[in-house]
Amino acid sequence: MVAGINGRTMRLLVSGLGRSASRQAGTFRTLASSTRYYRSQGSFGPFATSPNLVTRHNQLMLTRLSHSTPTRATPLKSCPNCSEAQPLESLSCPKCKTLQPLPQDIDFFKAMDLDFATVPNGGWQIDTNMLKRAWRLKMAVTHPDRMGGRSEKEQQIGAQQSALINRAYETLLTPLARANYLLERHNAPEVSESDSLEDAELLMEVMELRESLEGAENEEEAAEVRAQNAKLMAETEETLAKAFGASPPDLVTAREAAVQLRYWANIEKAAREWSPGKRVELQH
């Protein structure tokens, strides 16, 4: 027994910790359950006349979640060939060199050899050069062209590794996908197609950019629209950097900015694919 703490005091401390963990788990379950319910109803259920009530409810839950992130012990996996323990992100066993399957739910930062705790602004400010370097090194192991001499089982594992590494790379490289992934990491509600801009001024900017793009008569005019949109994207990405970098992360602001970024990303795609007379279709 720790000096100065009697048995009764120790039991109270343990009981208090248990209740705290239980309350946090309850918060996660409540948020997930309410989100699934409203989505299943195809509306805002009892709040159908006032969707902002549901928005404020989710914002409150996001604020609670942002103040506490559970700590986890570093998990390991065992080589199916020699039983050597190794990190989940290991591609081949350090002992017998057999290819190792990657868990389907592997953390994308770990998959790309990035230490989440050291990535600035809460994982947002990724060094893309380092990310690309890690991707190239991993593809040198997992690419189908590197499977010569491997057994059929290892070739299947290599294909699985390659698919997951590509998905992790694209997710962390693309700002919108990265924002959604960081929200998911914080157990925040996902940004879906039903989420729309609540700021009337921003919505007007989206409409104006679309009209300008549809009215463009040459590539130079389309490029001007793309340049205007790039500034809006940069501003929104800066908002995301500050929101995720706050302590605790400002998940409400981050989610709102992610919705905005989806609009700018769609404008960017439309501008990139512009051609004379082509109708501009924005998928929100």
C-alpha positions as CSV (number, residue, x, y, z in Angstrom):
1,M,0.0,0.0,0.0
2,V,1.2,3.5,-0.8
3,A,2.4,5.4,2.3
4,G,-0.2,7.8,3.7
5,I,-3.2,6.2,1.8
6,N,-5.3,3.8,3.8
7,G,-7.4,1.0,2.2
8,R,-10.7,3.0,2.3
9,T,-9.1,6.0,0.6
10,M,-7.6,3.8,-2.1
11,R,-11.0,2.2,-2.8
12,L,-12.6,5.6,-3.2
13,L,-9.9,6.7,-5.6
14,V,-10.3,3.6,-7.8
15,S,-14.1,4.0,-7.7
16,G,-13.9,7.6,-8.8
17,L,-11.6,6.7,-11.8
18,G,-14.0,4.1,-12.8
19,R,-17.0,6.5,-12.8
20,S,-15.0,9.0,-14.8
21,A,-14.1,6.5,-17.5
22,S,-17.7,5.3,-17.6
23,R,-19.0,8.9,-18.1
24,Q,-16.6,9.4,-21.0
25,A,-17.6,6.1,-22.7
26,G,-21.3,7.2,-22.2
27,T,-20.6,10.5,-24.0
28,F,-19.2,8.6,-27.0
29,R,-22.2,6.2,-27.1
30,T,-24.7,9.1,-26.8
31,L,-23.2,11.0,-29.7
32,A,-22.9,7.9,-32.0
33,S,-26.5,6.8,-31.1
34,S,-28.1,10.2,-31.7
35,T,-26.3,10.7,-35.0
36,R,-27.4,7.2,-36.2
37,Y,-31.0,7.9,-35.2
38,Y,-31.4,11.2,-37.0
39,R,-29.7,9.8,-40.1
40,S,-32.0,6.8,-40.1
41,Q,-35.1,9.0,-39.8
42,G,-34.0,10.9,-43.0
43,S,-34.6,14.1,-41.1
44,F,-34.1,15.8,-37.8
45,G,-36.8,13.7,-36.2
46,P,-38.5,15.6,-33.4
47,F,-36.4,18.7,-34.3
48,A,-37.6,18.7,-37.9
49,T,-38.8,22.3,-37.7
50,S,-35.5,23.5,-36.2
51,P,-32.4,21.6,-37.5
52,N,-30.1,24.1,-35.7
53,L,-31.1,22.4,-32.4
54,V,-29.5,19.2,-33.6
55,T,-26.4,21.2,-34.8
56,R,-26.1,22.8,-31.4
57,H,-26.5,19.4,-29.7
58,N,-23.6,17.9,-31.8
59,Q,-21.5,21.0,-31.2
60,L,-21.9,20.5,-27.4
61,M,-21.0,16.9,-27.7
62,L,-17.9,17.8,-29.9
63,T,-16.8,20.2,-27.2
64,R,-16.9,17.5,-24.6
65,L,-15.1,15.1,-26.8
66,S,-12.3,17.6,-27.5
67,H,-11.4,17.9,-23.9
68,S,-10.5,14.3,-23.4
69,T,-8.7,11.8,-25.6
70,P,-8.2,8.3,-24.1
71,T,-4.6,7.0,-23.9
72,R,-3.8,3.6,-25.4
73,A,-1.0,1.2,-24.8
74,T,1.2,0.6,-27.9
75,P,-0.4,-2.6,-29.6
76,L,1.7,-5.3,-31.2
77,K,1.1,-8.1,-33.6
78,S,2.6,-11.5,-33.8
79,C,4.3,-12.9,-37.0
80,P,2.1,-15.9,-38.2
81,N,5.3,-17.6,-39.3
82,C,7.7,-17.3,-36.4
83,S,5.6,-15.6,-33.7
84,E,7.9,-12.6,-33.4
85,A,6.2,-9.6,-31.8
86,Q,6.3,-6.4,-33.8
87,P,4.5,-3.1,-34.4
88,L,1.2,-3.1,-36.2
89,E,2.6,-1.1,-39.1
90,S,5.4,-3.6,-39.8
91,L,5.4,-4.8,-43.4
92,S,7.8,-7.7,-43.0
93,C,9.0,-9.6,-40.0
94,P,12.3,-8.4,-38.7
95,K,13.2,-12.0,-37.8
96,C,12.1,-14.2,-40.7
97,K,11.4,-11.5,-43.3
98,T,7.9,-12.9,-44.0
99,L,5.4,-10.3,-45.2
100,Q,2.9,-9.2,-42.5
101,P,-0.7,-8.3,-43.0
102,L,-1.7,-4.8,-42.0
103,P,-4.7,-4.3,-39.7
104,Q,-7.7,-2.9,-41.7
105,D,-8.1,-0.2,-39.0
106,I,-4.5,0.7,-38.7
107,D,-3.8,4.3,-37.8
108,F,-2.8,6.1,-41.0
109,F,-0.1,8.1,-39.3
110,K,1.6,5.0,-38.1
111,A,1.1,3.3,-41.5
112,M,3.2,6.2,-43.0
113,D,5.8,6.2,-40.2
114,L,4.6,9.5,-38.9
115,D,4.5,10.2,-35.1
116,F,1.2,11.9,-34.7
117,A,2.3,13.6,-31.5
118,T,5.1,15.4,-33.3
119,V,3.0,16.5,-36.4
120,P,2.3,20.3,-35.9
121,N,-1.2,21.6,-35.3
122,G,-2.7,18.4,-34.0
123,G,-1.7,16.2,-37.0
124,W,-2.8,18.8,-39.6
125,Q,0.5,20.3,-40.7
126,I,2.0,17.3,-42.5
127,D,5.4,17.4,-44.2
128,T,4.3,16.2,-47.7
129,N,7.8,15.6,-48.8
130,M,8.4,13.2,-45.9
131,L,5.0,11.6,-46.6
132,K,5.9,11.0,-50.2
133,R,9.3,9.6,-49.2
134,A,7.6,7.2,-46.8
135,W,5.1,6.1,-49.5
136,R,7.9,5.4,-52.0
137,L,9.9,3.3,-49.5
138,K,6.8,1.3,-48.6
139,M,5.7,0.7,-52.2
140,A,9.2,-0.6,-52.9
141,V,8.2,-3.5,-50.5
142,T,4.6,-3.9,-51.3
143,H,4.3,-3.2,-55.1
144,P,3.2,-6.2,-57.2
145,D,6.4,-5.9,-59.2
146,R,8.3,-6.7,-56.0
147,M,6.5,-10.0,-55.3
148,G,8.7,-12.2,-57.5
149,G,9.7,-15.3,-55.6
150,R,7.1,-14.7,-52.9
151,S,4.5,-17.4,-52.1
152,E,0.9,-17.0,-53.3
153,K,-0.1,-16.2,-49.7
154,E,2.6,-13.4,-49.4
155,Q,1.5,-12.0,-52.8
156,Q,-2.0,-11.6,-51.4
157,I,-0.6,-10.0,-48.3
158,G,1.5,-7.7,-50.5
159,A,-1.7,-6.6,-52.4
160,Q,-3.5,-5.9,-49.1
161,Q,-0.5,-3.9,-47.8
162,S,-0.3,-1.9,-51.0
163,A,-4.0,-1.0,-51.0
164,L,-3.9,0.2,-47.4
165,I,-0.6,2.2,-47.8
166,N,-2.1,3.9,-50.9
167,R,-5.3,4.8,-49.0
168,A,-3.3,6.1,-46.0
169,Y,-1.1,8.2,-48.3
170,E,-4.0,9.7,-50.3
171,T,-5.9,10.5,-47.1
172,L,-3.1,12.3,-45.4
173,L,-2.0,14.0,-48.6
174,T,-5.4,15.5,-49.5
175,P,-6.5,18.3,-47.2
176,L,-10.2,17.5,-47.2
177,A,-9.6,13.7,-46.6
178,R,-7.1,14.6,-43.9
179,A,-9.6,16.9,-42.2
180,N,-12.2,14.2,-42.2
181,Y,-9.7,11.6,-40.9
182,L,-8.6,13.9,-38.0
183,L,-12.3,14.4,-37.1
184,E,-12.8,10.7,-37.1
185,R,-9.7,10.2,-34.9
186,H,-11.4,12.5,-32.3
187,N,-14.6,10.5,-32.6
188,A,-16.4,13.5,-34.1
189,P,-19.4,13.0,-36.4
190,E,-18.4,12.5,-40.0
191,V,-19.0,15.3,-42.6
192,S,-21.6,13.9,-44.9
193,E,-23.2,15.1,-48.1
194,S,-26.2,16.3,-46.1
195,D,-24.0,18.9,-44.4
196,S,-24.4,22.3,-46.1
197,L,-22.9,25.8,-45.6
198,E,-24.8,27.8,-42.9
199,D,-23.0,31.0,-43.7
200,A,-25.1,32.8,-46.3
201,E,-22.1,35.0,-47.4
202,L,-20.0,31.9,-48.1
203,L,-22.8,30.3,-50.0
204,M,-23.1,33.4,-52.1
205,E,-19.4,33.1,-52.9
206,V,-19.8,29.5,-54.0
207,M,-22.7,30.6,-56.4
208,E,-20.7,33.4,-57.8
209,L,-17.7,31.2,-58.5
210,R,-19.9,28.7,-60.2
211,E,-21.5,31.4,-62.4
212,S,-18.1,32.8,-63.3
213,L,-16.9,29.4,-64.2
214,E,-19.9,28.7,-66.4
215,G,-19.5,32.1,-68.1
216,A,-15.8,31.6,-68.8
217,E,-15.0,31.9,-72.5
218,N,-11.4,30.7,-72.4
219,E,-8.9,28.9,-70.3
220,E,-7.5,32.2,-68.9
221,E,-10.9,33.1,-67.4
222,A,-11.3,29.7,-66.0
223,A,-7.8,30.0,-64.5
224,E,-8.8,33.2,-62.8
225,V,-11.8,31.5,-61.1
226,R,-9.5,28.7,-60.0
227,A,-7.0,31.3,-58.5
228,Q,-9.8,33.0,-56.5
229,N,-11.0,29.6,-55.2
230,A,-7.4,28.7,-54.3
231,K,-7.3,31.7,-51.9
232,L,-10.5,30.6,-50.2
233,M,-9.1,27.1,-49.9
234,A,-5.9,28.4,-48.3
235,E,-7.9,30.5,-45.8
236,T,-10.1,27.5,-44.8
237,E,-7.0,25.2,-44.5
238,E,-5.5,27.8,-42.1
239,T,-8.7,27.7,-40.1
240,L,-8.4,24.0,-39.9
241,A,-4.7,24.2,-38.8
242,K,-5.7,26.5,-35.9
243,A,-8.7,24.5,-34.9
244,F,-6.9,21.1,-34.8
245,G,-3.8,22.8,-33.2
246,A,-5.8,24.3,-30.3
247,S,-5.6,22.7,-26.9
248,P,-8.0,21.1,-26.7
249,P,-8.8,20.8,-30.4
250,D,-11.7,23.0,-31.5
251,L,-13.8,20.3,-33.2
252,V,-16.8,22.5,-33.8
253,T,-14.8,25.0,-35.8
254,A,-12.8,22.2,-37.5
255,R,-16.0,20.4,-38.7
256,E,-17.5,23.7,-40.0
257,A,-14.3,24.4,-41.9
258,A,-14.3,20.8,-43.3
259,V,-17.8,21.4,-44.8
260,Q,-16.5,24.7,-46.3
261,L,-13.4,23.0,-47.7
262,R,-15.6,20.4,-49.4
263,Y,-17.3,23.2,-51.4
264,W,-14.0,24.7,-52.4
265,A,-12.6,21.3,-53.4
266,N,-15.6,20.8,-55.7
267,I,-15.1,24.2,-57.3
268,E,-11.4,23.3,-57.8
269,K,-12.3,20.0,-59.5
270,A,-14.8,21.8,-61.8
271,A,-12.3,24.5,-62.7
272,R,-9.6,21.9,-63.5
273,E,-12.0,20.0,-65.8
274,W,-13.4,23.1,-67.4
275,S,-14.1,23.2,-71.1
276,P,-16.0,25.8,-73.3
277,G,-19.8,25.4,-72.9
278,K,-19.6,22.6,-70.4
279,R,-22.2,22.9,-67.6
280,V,-20.6,23.1,-64.1
281,E,-21.9,20.4,-61.8
282,L,-21.0,20.8,-58.2
283,Q,-21.3,17.7,-56.0
284,H,-21.8,18.8,-52.4
